[in-house]
Amino acid sequence: MQQHGLSPLMSNRAVCVATLARQHLIERAEFPAEDMVSHLVGMQAQAPFPPYFGLWSRIEKFRPESLSALLEHRNLVRIVLMRGTVHLVTAEDAAFLRPLVQPIMDRDLTQNPLHGRALADVDAAAVAARARQILSEGPLAPADLGPVLAEAFDGVPPASLVHAARNLLPLVQVPPRAVWGKSGHVRLCTLEQWTGLALERNPSHSMMVLRYLTAFGPASVADVQAWSGLTRLGEVMDRLRPQLVTFTSEAGALLFDLPDAPRPDADTRLPVRIVAAFDNLLLSHADRSRVISAEARAKLFTPNGVFPPVVLVDGQVVGQVKQQVNKDVSTVVVTPYRKLSKAHLAAVAAEGRRMSKFANPTAAVHDVTFTEAV
């Protein structure tokens, strides 16, 4: 292992504790949902409801109606951002981040396995202009937008044209999509029309990196690139380095951090937490060993990128959960990845019941069951 210059060694445990502290997964916060979404620089939201559970994990006495109201009042939006995936972000952050991640969208226009060939000879600017014109009359479902676009682009599949519009324009998914207790298909609208905000003209990569470190640090250049989906951020980190502190990870990577960011003692007690499906905690570092071992990762992640909520014990993923509702009985089923102590089983069960009561408050019975370790 190579230690970088005068950068002190930081144990994997210490990195884990620091990250969980910033994620508010050691002590829950008492500030509003909008502030937490802003602090986290958004929450991955390709499925409608995991962000509700992500906030439940982090905010004391969180109520889902508060997030629904923020979506309906247009304070928060769902839009494709980091890594080319849908994120729940503040409207201001959508305007800030969307231009920064445009290279991801541009690359996907030509490399997407489903749509790249169909779009190879299409005038991208013309698609963007026509889509913007169509959506100026109000939100549309992709299935409705595609055929109207296809009228102007003979021979191009409607679905490919919608995909192009998604990459070329800042399109948000509008309510009732992702409103708690409701169902809603995807309907698209431009960010400008939905919120009244224009995209920032000169957004700062440096500010993006600093905000990432606030929520996910300490982190390497490879980590911030894994989170964002962008490349060549080493140049940004080099510019920022005079105002940052550095450490060396157990694997020999150079970790950057904000001088005043919380870095609790490595011996800090870490409570049991259930972390939502698709949570960025598990997706925002190139080296994910701070919270999940290679063995647990192999059990959790599937080829299609879908993964369920997970259980953290002592800061590490030790299993996964699913919810079942049968009449008036709400059950959280825990599948451990290894044998857990009686104390840990009791703590996981308590957190599971808490989750069940959040998800299904009207159920008469809230139960937690454990399967055999896998």
N, C-alpha and C positions, 0 to 999 in steps of 0.2 A: 504494500500500500504506500502510495506517495502522499506525504503531507505537504500542503501548499504553503510555502514560505513560512510566515509567522502566524498563520491561521490555526487557532487551537483546535484540537480534536473534539468533536461533538458526538457523543454516543447516539446510537439509533434510538435508544430510550429517550434521551433528552430531546432529540428531534421530534419524536412522537408527542411528547408532553407539550412542547412548544406549539406544535400544529394544532393539537386538540384544544389548547387554551384559546387560540385565536378563532377556532371554529365554534367556540362556546359549547363544546362537548365535555368540558369538565364542570364548569359552573354555568347554568342556564342564565341567559340575559333577561332583563326586564324592560328592554326598549322595544319600540313598535316593529311590526313585521316589515314595513317598508325600509326601516333603517337596517334591519338584519339582511335583507336582500341586497341592499346597497353595500353593506360591509363585505358580504361574500362575493361581490362582483358578479352577482347573478347566481342562479341555481339551474342545473340541467333539468330540462322539463319536456323531454320528448314524449313522455306520458303525462296526462293532465294532472294527476293528483299527488305524485311523490313530493313536490315542493311543500305541500301542506304538512306532510310527515317530517320533512327536513326542518321546517320551522318549529314543529312540535318538539323535536329533539333538542332544540337550541333556545327556545323562548319559554320562560316561566308563564304558565297559565295562558298559553296561546290558544286562540279560538279561530277555527277555520273561516268564520264569517268575516273576520278582519281582512284576510287575504282576498276573499271573493270581492269584497267592497273595493279594494285597491285595483283589482282588475276591471271591475265595472266602471269605476271612476277614472280609469285610464292613467292612474299613477304608475301601475306596473303593466308590462306587456310581455307577450311571448313572441320571440323572434329568433331566427337562426343567427348564431354568433360563433362563439369559440368552438373550434374543432368541426365547424359546419353542422352543429346540432342545435336544436331548439333550446333556448334558455329563457327563464323568467328573470326579467331585469326591471329596474326603474326605467321610466320613459327617458329620463336624462341619460342614463347609461346606455340605452339603446342608441341614442343619437351620438354618443361618444364612441362606443365600441364598434358599431357596424362598419364605419369606414376603415377602421384599423384591421378588421378581419376580411376585408374585400379580397385580398390575394387568395384566400382559401376558396372563396366563391368563384373567382376567375379560373383557378386551377381546376375546379370541379366541372366547369362548363365543358372542358375538353377531355377530362379524364374519367368522368362518371361512366361506369360500365353500362348503365341502362340508357343514358341519354346522350352521351358524348358524341357518338357517331351521327345521330339524327340532327344534332345542332352544329355540326362541323362547318357547314356552309351558310348558316343563318346569320343575318345581320343583327347582332346583339343589341345595338342601339335602337334599332327599329322595334324589336320585341319589347324592350324596356319602355319605349315611348307609347306603344300601343297598349301595353298592360296598364301603364299609369293612367292613360286616358279612360280605359274601361273601368278601372277601380275608382276613378273619381266620382262615379255615380253611386258608389256604395260597395260594401264588402261582398265578396262572392266566394262560393265554395270552389275548390280547384276543378271539380267536375263541370262547373258552369263557366269558369274562366277559360278553360282550355279550348272548347269548341269555338268560342267567340274569337280567341286569338288565332285559331287555325284558319279562320276565314281570310286572314291577311297573309298567311304563310302556307301556301298550297303544298301539300304532301308531307308536312312536318307533323308528327303525332302530337295531339293536344297535350298529352301528359308531359312530353319533352318541352313544349313551349311554356307550360306552367313551371317546370323545373328551372328553365332559363329565367323566367320572371322572378322566381324566388331568389336566384343568385344575383340578379342584376339590380333588384329593388329591395329596399328595407321593408319587407312585408311582415306584418304582425298577424297573429291568430287572435281574432276578436271573440269576446264573450257571446253566448254562454259557454263556449269552450273553456274548460278548466274551472268553472264556477262550482264550488262545493255543493253537492246534493243535486246537481243538474247534469244533463247530458247535452253535448253539443258537438256537431261536426265542425271540422276546420272551415273557417271562412277567413278570407284574406283581405287586408286593407293596407295601404301604405302607412308607414309610421307618421309621415308628415300630416296626412289627412286625419288619422285617428287621434293624434296627440297635439297637433299644431306645432310640433317641434321639427326643425330642420336638422339634417345631419351636420355634425361639426365639420368645419372645413379643414382644420389643421389639428386633429386630435393627437395627443402626445403618447408615443410609445413608452416614454419614460414614466409618465403618470400611470399608465396601465400596469407596468411592471411593479411600481411601488405599491399600488393597490393590491396586486396579486400577493406580494410579500406580506402585506398587512394581514391577509386572510389565510395564506397557505405557507408562509415561510417558517423556518429557513429553507431556502431552495436553491437549486443549481440552475444554470442556464437551460440545461436539458429539461428540467422540471417546468419552467415557465413556458417553454416551447411546447411541451406535452399538453399543458393546460390550454394554451391559446390556439394551438394548431399552426402557429406562425414559425418561421425560421429566421435565422440571422439575428437573434435577439442578444447574442453575445456582444455585439457592438453597442447595443443599448446598455447592457450591464456594465460594460467598460466605462461608458460615460458617467454612469451612476456610482461607480465604485468609490470615489472619494467620500460620498455621503453614506456609505454602507459599512457594515462590519462583515467579516468573513470567518468561516469555520471549515474544518475538513471533516467529512463524514467518515464513518467506519469503512465505507467502500472506497474512500480516497477521493470523492468528488468535492469540489469547491462549492460551499454553500454561502449564499449571500443573505443578509438580513438587515432590517432596520435597527439602528442602534437602540432605540427605546422600546422596541417591540417586546411583548411578554415572553420570557423564557424561564418558566418555573423550574424549580429544582427537579432533577430527574427522578427523585424518590417521591414526587407528588402522587398522592392516591388518585387513581383514575376510576370513576364510577362506571358501572355497566350502562351502556347506551345502546339503543336500537337506532340504526342509521338507515335512512330512506333508500328505496330503490333508486338507482341512477345517481346517487349522491356524489357531488364533485369531490368529496373527501377521498374517494377511491379512484378518481379519474384524473387528478390534477397534478400528478408527479410522474416523471419518467421512472424514478425509483420509488415504488409504492411500498417498499418494505417497512416504512415507518409505521404503517397501520395494518398491513396484510402480508403474510408470508407467502412464499412461492407455492407451498403446498395448499394453503387456503385459497389462493388465487385460482389455482387449477380447478378447485371444486366449485368456485363461485361463478366464474366467467364462462359464458357459453359463446359459440361462434357467432351468434346473431347479435351479440352485444347487450342482450337483456340480462339483468341480474336483479334479484329480489332484495328486500331489506335485509340488513345484516346485523349481527350482534357483536358489539365490542366488549371484551372483558380485558381489563388492564391495558386498554388502548389498542388491542389487536383483534382482528376479525376472527371469531371462533365458531361461527355458525350463521345460518340464515333463517328467516322466518316467513311464514305466510299466514294470511288471515282467512278464516272460514266463518260463515254465518249460516246457522240452521235455525230457522224460526226466530225464537227469542234468545238463542244462545250464540254468543260471539266467542270464537276460539282463536287464539294465536298459537300456531304450531311451530316449534323451534326444532331445527335440525342442526345439532352440534357437529363440528368437524373433528372434535376430540373430546375425551372424557373431561367433564367439569367437576369441580369440587362441590360439596353440598352447599357451601356458602355462596358460590357463584351461581349454582342452579336456583337458589332462592332469590338472589338478586335479579337474575334474568327473568324469573317468573313474575316478580313484582313489576319490572319494567314492561313485560308483556301485557299484564293486566292493565297497566296505565295506558298502553297503546290501544288496547281493545276498547277501553272506555272513551278514548278520544275518537276512535273511528266509528264506533257504534254506541253512542251514549244512551240510546233507548233500549238496548238489550237488557233482558232481565238477569242474565248470567254472563259473567266474563271469566273465561277459563284459559289456561295455558297448558299445553301438553308438549312433551318432548319425545322425539323419535330417537332411534338408535343413532349413535355417532356414525358418520360416513367417512 
